[in-house]
Every structure is written in structure tokens, then in C-alpha cells.
Amino acid sequence: ALPEVVPVAPLQVCDDDTDGFVGFPLNTQVSELVNGQTGIEVSFHETLTGADTDTAEIFDGYVNTTMDNQTVFVRLENTSTSCYNVTILGLEVLENPIANATTALEVCDDNNDGFATFDLSLRDTEVIGSQTGMTVSYHETQADADAGTSALGTNYTNTTAGSQGIFVRITNDATSCYAISGLPLQLIVNPIPSIITVTPYELCDDTNPGDEQELFDLPTKDAEILDAQVNVTVTYYENQTDADMGMNAITGLYANTSNPQPIVALLTNTITNCSSSTTFNLVVNPLPILVAPTALEVCDDGTPDGLTELDLSLKNTEITSNNPNYAVSYYETQADAESETSALPTLYTNTSNGQIIYVRVEAIDTGCYDTTTLELVVQ
């Protein structure tokens, strides 16, 4: 009797280089072709003539000669009787999906340890492009990606500090054909700007003394806050919520609303957009409390010209109410007193009788000052 032939499904192989030609593992179909029969020898041939004459045999790993699809002929021969039958086997080259190139996934390193959690699914759309019916998976090694094993979870924490490459696999749900990304997907943990302890921004209560409110030029703190960092900007906010939301940034001169008042400085890297924040105080320091002094009166010396040497320090206690935290200096003009230039010596000879000189009293700890006048009288 002739060997029995049964229809078999086409042998499908994924096209690993998208040229329409692949090597087919013909021997994998032998069991299905024999269908349980014994004493049957199977051979594969490109033509019906070759199958009938048992010539021009093709073997396992045969590469199709017709792009994408081809039919080959199968000879089933009874080894006892040499009777044979011929059937066909379809060869189909399945199109592989394309793993499109991905852009790096970047996150900010909130604790500066080089590790962060990445949402890998954010790159699914890039990998798939316009293809449909595809599944994307991510793997730590090329071997895992090729085998389709040990897929990473959607939320993945890098295992190499700073940056790490992982492998992307795209699989056609219908054919199981797959492709691996040509280049790994880069996971980058960007450092946040470094922060320092910022000194208070202190002004003296010069405008409307006593109201504890002044106009602060906040950008004058930029250099201190940046601490020589480059590609970083500083923005100021009244509170942390506004800083976190990036809303209601302070622009121009700012009048404090309390004393002291905390201000949030947000540092943002202009390349990575990573940010960090720090807080410092706005402080309005009071002016020294002065007592308007009585005239400094001394007797004329041996020359009755109304001019003599006076010890200006005799008035220090009266003017400062003996406050040890105040420094007192004397000047011939208000301008000199304001600019703290050309201070008079403690032992000073007046230039006219009834001369008015100017007194500058400065708080030693804050540098804030106020001025008053002192009359010099020679009796």
C-alpha cells in the first residue's frame, strides 16, 4: 500500500533580517507528515519531478528561493515495499516587527544616591510606532530579551547607579515573531542641584523705621545660593507649595509681610529640568535707638577765641543710653556720617563756636545705624 498523506499546516519562520528569505527547519515537520505510520522514509524536494524520481533532495535548514512564500514537495516512501506517495509543504516567511529606536528615560535623583524608579511603559509607544497587535517587554540582558524571559516590571529601579541600558523586545501577538532594539534603552538618573545653608537676607529698617518692612532684591542672593553651579537658575517663592507647583514666583522687589519671613529658593537645572529647594529668612533689623544729646559745653582755653579741644566721647553714654552693642562715631557733615568717611578724632578742636557735628550710631551685630546731631559750645 502507498504511504498515507495528510495535509499539514505551513511551516512558518520569522524573517530575522527582513529580506524575505530564511532557513527552514524541515525536519521538524517529519512527525506530522508521517502521522504515526511506521517504516516510512521522508525526503524534501524543490520540484514534483524531484520528489517522484527521488532526486534533487533538499535538507534541514533549506533557504527558500521564492521570496516570502514557497511550496516544496515531500516524498513519503515505504522502506519495505519502496512504494511512495507525494504531498506538499508550504513554507511561509513571517514578517518580523520593528523595534523602533527609543529616547532615553530620564528621572531626577531626589536623594542623590544614583537610583530611581522608572515607568518603562512610557516608551512602549515609541517602540511600537504605527504597528498594531504588538507587545513590548523590557529585559536586563540581551539573552533574556532573545529568550523572552525575566521581563522587567513596569516600575523598575535601576541597578547600576547613574545610568543603565536595558533591552527592549517587541513581539507580534499573532505570529510570536519578535525583534530586539538595536540599541539599549538608556535609563538616566539626573542629579538635582546641590543646596547649601543660605545666610539670612538682612536689611535695616530704613524706610518708615519701626514698621519692620523693607524692599528686598532677591536675585542678589543668586550667587550665594548657586554656589558656582552652572546651567542652574534660581526662582523665589513665598512658600513650598508654590515652589512645588511652579506658580506665583516672586518677581521684582519684594516687600516682606512678616519679620523674619522665610522664603523658598527653587534651583532648576536648565538642561535636565531637575530641581531642588532651600529656605532662608528675610530679616529687617531695627535701627539703633538714639537719644538726642544736649550740647557738649567746655570752657575756652587760654586763647579766648571760642575754639578749643573737646573730648567727643563724653557724649557716647548719653546718646546710646550706655548700650554696649552700639558703636559711636562723629563727623563734620551728614554725608560723611552716612558714608562713614572722615570720622573725627575723639579729641577734636571745633572750627566755630556753636558748631553742629553729626553723630553716627551703629549696631555692632547688624551694621544698622542712625544719625543725630551734637552742638559744640565753648564758654
Phi, psi and omega per residue, in radians:
A1 nan 2.624 3.095
L2 -1.254 2.583 3.007
P3 -1.057 2.506 -3.128
E4 -1.428 2.397 3.086
V5 -1.946 2.495 3.102
V6 -2.230 2.564 3.095
P7 -1.200 2.425 3.116
V8 -2.165 2.667 3.129
A9 -1.186 2.650 3.114
P10 -1.030 2.587 3.055
L11 -1.494 2.028 -3.061
Q12 -1.895 2.336 3.107
V13 -2.344 2.421 -3.137
C14 -1.325 2.457 -3.107
D15 -1.487 1.828 -3.015
D16 -1.343 -0.289 -3.139
D17 -2.224 0.248 3.036
T18 1.015 0.487 3.117
D19 -1.778 -0.059 3.117
G20 1.529 0.053 -3.130
F21 -2.235 2.355 3.128
V22 -2.543 2.895 3.007
G23 -1.544 2.292 -3.084
F24 -1.811 2.313 3.086
P25 -1.433 1.366 -3.022
L26 -1.011 -0.637 -3.055
N27 -1.105 -0.346 3.137
T28 -1.177 -0.251 -3.094
Q29 -1.687 -0.105 -3.046
V30 -1.022 -0.816 -3.085
S31 -1.048 -0.719 -3.126
E32 -1.207 -0.641 -3.124
L33 -1.202 -0.707 -3.131
V34 -1.223 -0.605 3.048
N35 0.958 0.774 3.052
G36 1.519 -0.136 3.126
Q37 -1.222 2.677 3.124
T38 -2.007 2.729 3.100
G39 1.237 0.490 -3.097
I40 -1.970 2.268 3.060
E41 -1.827 2.324 -3.072
V42 -1.977 2.334 3.023
S43 -2.404 2.713 -3.075
F44 -2.035 2.505 -3.059
H45 -2.492 2.619 3.128
E46 -1.294 -0.511 -3.060
T47 -2.200 2.808 3.070
L48 -1.139 -0.663 3.123
T49 -1.074 -0.759 3.121
G50 -1.072 -0.667 3.123
A51 -1.198 -0.731 -3.116
D52 -1.166 -0.637 -3.072
T53 -1.685 -0.006 -3.118
D54 0.973 0.803 3.088
T55 -2.206 2.999 3.095
A56 0.877 0.857 -3.131
E57 -1.237 2.502 3.021
I58 -1.936 2.753 -2.950
F59 -2.226 3.074 3.139
D60 -0.961 2.339 -3.082
G61 1.624 0.133 -3.118
Y62 -1.034 2.355 3.102
V63 -1.740 2.189 -3.128
N64 -0.993 2.590 3.119
T65 -1.818 -0.221 3.039
T66 -1.894 2.212 -3.045
M67 -1.010 2.361 2.989
D68 1.303 -0.915 -3.078
N69 -2.401 2.513 -3.139
Q70 -2.775 2.610 3.067
T71 -1.934 2.300 3.039
V72 -2.054 2.911 -3.043
F73 -1.956 2.468 -3.066
V74 -2.064 2.226 3.104
R75 -1.816 2.139 3.053
L76 -1.904 2.017 -3.044
E77 -2.115 2.295 3.076
N78 -1.300 2.104 -3.043
T79 -1.235 -0.272 -3.138
S80 -1.571 -0.712 -3.017
T81 -1.845 -0.220 -3.047
S82 1.149 0.119 3.024
C83 -1.229 2.549 -3.084
Y84 -2.452 2.890 3.021
N85 -2.450 2.783 -3.092
V86 -2.203 2.379 3.043
T87 -2.344 3.123 -3.113
I88 -2.033 2.745 3.075
L89 -2.356 2.143 3.092
G90 -1.426 2.374 3.056
L91 -1.927 2.164 -3.119
E92 -2.164 2.257 3.070
V93 -1.678 2.021 -3.105
L94 -1.586 2.392 -3.127
E95 -1.243 2.277 3.072
N96 -1.373 2.578 3.005
P97 -1.198 2.913 3.103
I98 -1.918 2.197 3.059
A99 -1.575 1.694 -3.102
N100 -1.148 2.633 -3.134
A101 -1.088 2.558 -3.126
T102 -2.008 2.642 2.966
T103 -1.530 2.698 -3.089
A104 -1.070 2.567 2.972
L105 -1.631 2.151 -3.103
E106 -2.151 2.339 3.054
V107 -2.317 2.848 -3.115
C108 -1.640 2.476 -3.065
D109 -1.584 1.631 -3.018
D110 -1.156 -0.452 -3.115
N111 -2.060 0.210 3.032
N112 0.993 0.633 3.085
D113 -1.857 -0.034 3.116
G114 1.517 0.014 -3.110
F115 -2.136 2.554 3.134
A116 -2.766 2.912 3.127
T117 -1.724 2.285 -3.114
F118 -1.953 2.428 3.005
D119 -1.591 1.650 -3.036
L120 -1.105 -0.485 -3.094
S121 -1.112 -0.263 3.123
L122 -1.117 -0.311 3.142
R123 -1.780 0.032 3.128
D124 -0.985 -0.810 -3.081
T125 -1.085 -0.709 3.109
E126 -1.084 -0.778 -3.107
V127 -1.117 -0.771 -3.046
I128 -1.313 -0.700 -3.067
G129 1.117 -2.265 -3.097
S130 -1.614 0.028 -3.125
Q131 -1.235 2.702 3.123
T132 -2.178 2.823 3.108
G133 1.158 0.652 -3.073
M134 -2.064 2.617 3.028
T135 -2.126 2.365 -3.128
V136 -1.938 2.370 3.049
S137 -2.350 2.760 -3.067
Y138 -2.167 2.498 -3.007
H139 -2.462 2.627 -3.131
E140 -1.342 -0.453 -3.094
T141 -2.266 2.755 3.070
Q142 -1.077 -0.710 -3.123
A143 -1.069 -0.749 3.117
D144 -1.122 -0.688 3.140
A145 -1.134 -0.771 3.122
D146 -1.101 -0.673 -3.115
A147 -1.453 -0.233 -3.093
G148 1.212 0.542 -3.104
T149 -2.034 2.848 3.075
S150 0.922 0.808 3.083
A151 -1.095 2.470 -3.130
L152 -1.405 2.650 3.081
G153 -1.220 2.857 -3.129
T154 -1.028 -0.787 3.107
N155 -1.702 1.877 -2.989
Y156 -2.116 2.320 3.077
T157 -1.749 2.167 -3.117
N158 -1.021 2.626 -3.126
T159 -1.857 -0.188 3.057
T160 -1.968 2.151 -3.045
A161 -1.079 2.455 3.034
G162 1.566 -1.099 3.133
S163 -2.692 2.715 -3.099
Q164 -2.760 2.478 3.051
G165 -1.768 2.372 3.042
I166 -2.180 2.854 -3.017
F167 -1.824 2.454 -3.061
V168 -1.960 2.276 3.114
R169 -2.058 2.304 3.039
I170 -2.040 2.270 -3.046
T171 -2.162 2.315 3.038
N172 -1.319 2.092 -3.058
D173 -1.092 -0.522 -3.069
A174 -1.460 -0.674 -3.024
T175 -1.858 -0.255 -3.044
S176 1.190 0.104 3.034
C177 -1.194 2.595 -3.057
Y178 -2.495 2.899 3.029
A179 -2.470 2.671 3.102
I180 -1.952 2.440 -3.138
S181 -1.001 2.423 3.136
G182 -1.081 -0.680 3.094
L183 -2.098 2.497 3.112
P184 -1.058 2.666 2.989
L185 -1.334 2.160 -3.104
Q186 -1.517 2.229 3.032
L187 -1.824 2.089 -3.039
I188 -2.117 2.209 3.071
V189 -1.794 1.877 -3.094
N190 -1.526 2.323 3.098
P191 -1.201 2.601 3.054
I192 -1.525 2.755 3.103
P193 -0.993 2.493 3.114
S194 -1.358 2.629 -3.123
I195 -2.150 2.697 3.107
I196 -2.186 2.980 3.003
T197 -1.396 2.019 -3.047
V198 -1.570 2.340 3.114
T199 -1.226 2.664 3.088
P200 -1.043 2.575 3.038
Y201 -1.639 1.899 -3.019
E202 -1.934 2.325 3.005
L203 -2.220 2.750 3.063
C204 -1.570 2.601 -3.064
D205 -1.377 1.114 -3.045
D206 -1.400 -0.624 -3.115
T207 -1.535 2.096 -3.069
N208 0.872 1.135 -3.112
P209 -0.866 2.346 3.141
G210 1.813 -0.297 -3.133
D211 -1.521 -0.123 3.084
E212 0.981 0.603 3.124
Q213 -2.361 2.327 3.116
E214 -2.472 2.944 3.078
L215 -1.656 2.136 -3.105
F216 -1.819 2.314 3.059
D217 -1.679 1.505 -2.965
L218 -1.032 -0.651 -3.139
P219 -1.045 -0.240 3.071
T220 -1.187 -0.190 3.079
K221 -1.611 -0.102 -3.059
D222 -0.929 -0.902 -3.041
A223 -1.029 -0.749 3.131
E224 -1.121 -0.782 -3.074
I225 -1.187 -0.709 -3.126
L226 -1.212 -0.548 3.091
D227 0.903 0.806 3.067
A228 1.301 0.134 3.061
Q229 -1.222 2.547 3.125
V230 -1.962 2.801 -3.108
N231 1.018 0.594 3.122
V232 -2.310 2.343 3.081
T233 -1.914 2.778 3.106
V234 -2.121 2.285 3.065
T235 -2.232 2.551 -3.024
Y236 -1.996 2.495 -3.116
Y237 -2.433 2.733 3.135
E238 -1.319 -0.442 -3.101
N239 -2.639 2.911 -3.061
Q240 -1.185 -0.608 -3.137
T241 -1.058 -0.811 3.104
D242 -1.080 -0.674 3.132
A243 -1.132 -0.757 -3.137
D244 -1.129 -0.618 -3.122
M245 -1.514 -0.212 -3.090
G246 1.148 0.670 -3.093
M247 -2.240 2.702 3.097
N248 1.037 0.741 3.086
A249 -1.101 2.527 3.123
I250 -1.420 2.235 3.094
T251 -2.208 2.623 3.130
G252 1.237 -2.935 3.117
L253 -1.192 2.469 -3.051
Y254 -2.125 2.212 3.090
A255 -1.630 2.099 -3.138
N256 -1.076 2.647 -3.133
T257 -1.910 -0.136 3.046
S258 -2.635 2.945 -3.102
N259 -2.481 1.986 -0.054
P260 -1.317 2.894 3.131
Q261 -2.289 2.188 3.082
P262 -1.300 2.469 3.079
I263 -2.220 2.441 3.126
V264 -1.715 2.218 3.047
A265 -1.831 2.133 3.138
L266 -1.793 2.100 3.112
L267 -1.726 2.213 -3.099
T268 -2.221 2.211 3.061
N269 -1.317 2.155 -3.052
T270 -1.281 -0.234 3.131
I271 -1.632 -0.802 -3.069
T272 -1.728 -0.259 -3.068
N273 1.160 0.202 3.047
C274 -1.312 2.568 -3.055
S275 -2.434 2.803 3.022
S276 -2.576 2.888 -3.080
S277 -2.413 2.720 3.070
T278 -2.492 2.854 -3.080
T279 -2.186 2.483 3.035
F280 -2.500 2.901 -3.060
N281 -1.792 2.492 2.891
L282 -1.634 2.239 -3.071
V283 -2.234 2.266 3.021
V284 -1.871 1.964 -3.112
N285 -1.560 2.426 -3.132
P286 -1.220 2.696 3.026
L287 -1.363 2.711 3.065
P288 -1.020 2.574 3.087
I289 -1.608 2.018 -3.067
L290 -1.844 2.687 2.985
V291 -1.937 2.179 3.106
A292 -1.145 2.078 -2.999
P293 -1.389 2.686 2.944
T294 -1.285 2.885 -3.113
A295 -1.058 2.548 3.030
L296 -1.567 1.883 -3.043
E297 -1.917 2.283 3.081
V298 -2.385 2.799 3.092
C299 -1.426 2.586 3.130
D300 -1.151 2.668 3.108
D301 -1.431 -2.853 -3.064
G302 -1.084 -0.357 3.106
T303 -1.784 1.940 -3.055
P304 -1.332 1.174 -3.107
D305 -2.016 0.084 3.138
G306 1.376 0.119 3.130
L307 -2.094 2.362 3.119
T308 -2.846 2.978 3.141
E309 -1.455 2.316 -3.128
L310 -2.140 2.523 3.075
D311 -1.636 1.712 -3.051
L312 -1.108 -0.488 -3.075
S313 -1.141 -0.236 3.124
L314 -1.073 -0.351 -3.100
K315 -1.670 -0.071 -3.052
N316 -1.009 -0.832 -3.079
T317 -1.121 -0.726 -3.134
E318 -1.110 -0.794 -3.070
I319 -1.167 -0.681 -3.043
T320 -1.692 -0.002 -3.024
S321 0.971 0.550 3.090
N322 1.079 0.589 3.099
N323 -1.381 2.040 -3.077
P324 -1.240 -0.184 -3.111
N325 -1.607 0.127 3.131
Y326 -1.916 2.494 3.010
A327 -1.953 2.347 -3.052
V328 -2.018 2.356 3.048
S329 -2.474 2.774 -3.003
Y330 -2.194 2.587 -3.052
Y331 -2.524 2.751 3.120
E332 -1.407 -0.415 -3.110
T333 -2.297 2.756 3.078
Q334 -1.120 -0.662 -3.141
A335 -1.086 -0.732 3.105
D336 -1.117 -0.673 3.135
A337 -1.145 -0.720 -3.138
E338 -1.153 -0.708 -3.088
S339 -1.577 -0.073 3.123
E340 1.022 0.819 3.104
T341 -2.154 2.646 3.084
S342 0.994 0.859 3.097
A343 -1.094 2.510 3.138
L344 -1.366 2.618 3.052
P345 -1.200 2.750 3.130
T346 -1.036 -0.763 3.061
L347 -1.636 1.843 -2.967
Y348 -2.161 2.344 3.068
T349 -1.679 2.103 -3.107
N350 -1.116 2.750 3.134
T351 -1.774 -0.201 3.062
S352 -2.767 2.715 3.128
N353 -1.392 2.295 -3.051
G354 1.456 0.294 -3.133
Q355 -1.070 2.431 3.053
I356 -1.754 2.154 3.020
I357 -2.020 2.975 -2.995
Y358 -2.026 2.382 -3.056
V359 -1.943 2.256 3.058
R360 -1.948 2.179 3.102
V361 -2.046 2.129 -3.041
E362 -2.111 2.329 3.046
A363 -1.248 2.157 -3.035
I364 -1.093 -0.648 -3.036
D365 -1.435 -0.474 -3.068
T366 -1.946 -0.357 -3.069
G367 1.405 -0.017 3.094
C368 -1.276 2.552 -3.077
Y369 -2.472 2.881 2.988
D370 -2.500 2.867 -3.099
T371 -2.225 2.747 3.020
T372 -2.608 -3.106 -3.114
T373 -2.069 2.780 3.110
L374 -2.433 2.240 3.102
E375 -1.603 2.358 3.094
L376 -1.833 2.102 -3.065
V377 -2.138 2.251 3.067
V378 -1.932 2.062 -3.089
Q379 -1.470 nan nan
